[in-house]
């Protein structure tokens, strides 16, 4: 299925990632991981901002009191509303960096890591509480990517990209514990690798396909029921935004492409494609 997309921000992001709607400000956040940049876009005014970070940045998410929580190369940082930076948890591992991250229903941050060489077992998925307590949830990961929760918070979806799977785990909203990891959907050979994901109000899982030039939607029982195609091969992540959470924002990348499409690295949107779920802010 092809649905008309619009170019929101024409950019040449090396590795655009992590679109996140911030309802408190009415802006979309997204990052360029390898360029160390945090972008914002306000669809009501068209205003854009850009902030550089001193390290590669895997994700930037809103905080309840304002500012951002950052998944950086050397750990988890906090950016206050006045732009003051401080570390919440610093853990330097040579050859490793932060990658995708998501905020759970209880306000904790679930942050992934990966090695630059994408070595199997070199990455992790960890849960970080607002006071900085870190629990490693998964420690045998290659490229930790999309993470999201069902609308009732009882299921967690997770992607380790080289597995070509979206996995699902049982999640206890009261304790934050997960169990029973199992395959939810598999991406067939030649269709790309699953990257970022988001879950809509109907419990359907939308996943971006790296080297697949597409975003797919899977129903809650794991059946593929919609495919949105794009002219750029490296589609990285997707998220619902806008005042009614009906617009699907899509990030893209140009890293590793010898002759990238002119829109590679741009932020795209498909208006009115579905209905998202308001994402919680980090409680720290």
N, C-alpha and C positions, 0 to 999 in steps of 0.2 A: 504494500500500500504506500502510495506517495501522497504526502500532505504538504501543501505549500508552507515553506519556512520563510522567515524574514531574517535579515542580517541586523542584529542589535548593535554590535560593536565590531566593525571591521578592523581586525588586528592581525598581527603576525606572532601570536604567542607561541613560544617554543613548545610548551606543554601546558595548555590551558586545562584546568581541572576544577572540580569541587564547587559547582554552582550551588548557592545557598540563598534562599529568600529570607530576608530579615524583616519581619512584620513591624518591628518597633520603628524602623526608619523608612520602610517602604522601598528598600533597595535590594538589588541582587549583588551578592559577593561572589567572586571567583578568583582563582589564583593562576599564576604562571609559575609552575613549580621550579623549573630550572633557571628561570630569569629572576627568581626571588621577588615576585611582584604580587601585590594584593590589589585587585580591581573592584570598584563598585560601579553600579549603574542604576539610575533612578528612572524608571519608565515613565513616570508622570511628567518629568521635566527634561529628560534626556541628559541630565548632568552625569558626568563620569569623574571618578577620582582614581588616582594611582599612588600606591605607597610601596616603596622598596624595602625589602628585608635584607639583613646581612647574611642570611643563610637560605639555602633551598627550602621551600615551604610546601608541604604536602596538602595543607588544608587550613582554612580560616573560618571560624564559626562565631556567631554572636554570643555575648555573655548577658546574663540577666540584668546586670547593673550598667550595661553599656561597655563598649570596647569589644575586644576579640580574644579568643583563645586560638593559639597557633600550633600546628603540628610541624615542627621544624626539623632540621637535620639532626640537631643534638638534643632534642627533647621537646617538652611542652612549654610554651611561653604564653604570657598574658600581656596584652596590649590594653592599657587603660584608655578611657575616653580622651585624656589629655595627651595621648601618644607616648606615655611613659611605658617602658618595657621592663618586664622582670620574668625570671624563670619560675615556673611552677614545679617542674620536674626536669632536671638536666641529666642526661645519660649519653655520654659520648661513646659511640661505637664506630671505630674507623671503618670506612667503606659502606656505612649504612645511613639511611635517611628516613625521615617521616614521609608517609604517603597519604592516602585517603583517610578521612576520619568522619565520625558522625556523633551526634548528641542523642543519647538514649532518653526514653520518656522520663526517667528520674533525674535528668540534668547532668549525668556523668558523660564524660567524653570517651568514646571508643576510638582509639588511634592506632593506625597501622604503620608498620615500617617495612622496609625492603632494602636489600643490598643493591648498590649501584650496578653490580654485575648480574643481578636477579638470580643469584644462586639459590637452589632449593634449600629450604630450612633456614635461610639467612634472615627471614623477617618474622615479625610478631604481630599479634593483635592484643592490645592492652586496654583495660578500663581504668580511667583516671577520675577520681572523685574530686569534688570542688576543693577539698583541703590538700590535694596533691598526692593522696594515696594511690599507688599504682599496683594493679593486679594483672599479671600476664594471663590472658584467656587462651590464646593459641600461640604456640612457640615453634611450629614447624610449617612456616609459611614462606612462599617465594616472593610473590608480589601482592601484598595485602591491599585490597581495593574496596569495592562497594559494600556498604553496611547500612542496613535499614530495618525498621520494625513494622510489624503489622499494625493496623489502626488500634487494636486493643492492647498492643504491647506484649502479647504472649508468644509471638514468633519473631525471631531475628534472622534476617537474610544476610548472607556473607559471600564474598567472592575472593578467592585466591586465583588470580587471572590465568596462570599457566594450566590450571586444572580443567579449564573450559567449562566450569560448573558454576551455577548459583546454588549454594547450599542453604539449608534452613535449619535453625536450632530452636529448641524450646527455650523461652525466656521468662524468668520470674520477675515481674515488674517490682515486686516488693524488695527483692534482694539483689537484683542485677545478675543473678547467676544464669548460665546457659548450659544446656545439655542436649544430648540426642542429635548431634550433627548428622545430617543426611542430605543426599542430593535432592534438589528441588527441580532444577532444569539443567540440561546439558546443551552446550553450543556445538553444533556439528563441525567437523573438519572443513575448513575453507570459508567459514562464515565469520571469522574473526575471533577475538578473545573478549570475554566479558570484562568490563571495566567498572565504571561507576553505576550506581542504581538508585532508584527512588521508589517508594511505595505510595500508591494513590488511595483515595478515600474508600474505594471498593476492595482494597486489599490486593490489587494487581501490582505486579512488580515490573517496573520499566528498567531496562538495562541497556547501557551504551556498549557498542561493539567496536573495539579497537581493531583496526584493519578490516572492519566489516562495513564501514560507511553507513551504519544504521543504528536505530534505537528500536528494541523489541519490547512488547508488553506480554507478560505471562499472567494468566488468571491465577487465583489462589490455589487451584489444584495443579498448577505447573504446566498448563496447556498454552502454547503460543497462539495468540489470537490477533496480534497486530504487529506490523513492521513498518517503520518510518525510515525512508532512505534519504541520504544526503550525498552531495557531490564530493565530500572530503572523506578519505578512508579512515582517518584516525579520530573517530568520535570517542570522547573520553568519559563524559558523565552527563547527567540530566537531573533537573529538579523543577518542581512546579513553583510558580511565582505569580506576581501580579496581585491586585487587590482581592480578586476572588480565587486565587490559587488555581487558575484554569489554564495558564500559559506554561508550556514546557520549554524551559531554557536548556540549551545544549552547548557544551564546551567542546573544543576541538584542538588538535595539535598538529604541528608541522615537523617535529623532531624526527630525524632519520629519513625524511623524504627527499629524494634527489631532485624531483621536479614537483614541488607541492602545488596543489590547487590554489588559486588566488584567495579562497576563503579559509584555507587551512590556518588554524590558530585564532579564528574569529569566534565570537559568541553569537549563537543563533537562537531563534525562538519559533515555536509553532503555537500561535494563539488559539485559545479555546479548544484545546485537544482533550482535556480531561478535567479532573478535580483532585487536587492534592490535599495533603494533610498538613496543618500548621506544625512546623518543626520546633521543638523546644530549644531554648537557649542554654548554654553551659551555665550551671548554677554557681560557678566560682568567680 
